[in-house]
Amino acid sequence: MTTMTAAQKKAQAKAEYDAFVAACPSRKLLDRISDKWVTLILAALGSDGSHQLGTHCAGESRSMRYSELSRLLAGVSQKMLTQTLRSLERDGLVTRTVTPTVPVTVTYELTDLGLSLHQLMRGLKSWAETHMDDVLANRATYDTHAT
């Protein structure tokens, strides 16, 4: 029986991650990052403020205040935004910076790990916006045939 170093064990576990396996921890991560608020927050923090896909510099994060995010994400409750930002910070996808001003200024920014997801999230957002009419038409067709 060979003994493995901690690094070898970590590498083996990483190679064995398979989201199709029920016990794989990546399923919980997929559950978290597929949330609509996570998608929109990650898309917003990587933008340059114009909110148009492709108009920001690739690989750059934009810091935003909580109030900016709240205004941009129409319909998000204060509780949901706070919970989502905390979970993203815990996962290492965003950083939270507190500046001691009056009142205190809190900003959020993507980490390198968060930036690695940014383009994907912008793509999902863009796809949903581009194909919404198609999806609505398909739903209507399905609903008329299904009844």
Summary of the structure (lengths in Angstrom):
residues: 147
radius of gyration: 19.3
end to end distance: 62.3
largest distance: 63.2
contacts: 355
relative contact order: 0.13
helix: 57%
strand: 10%
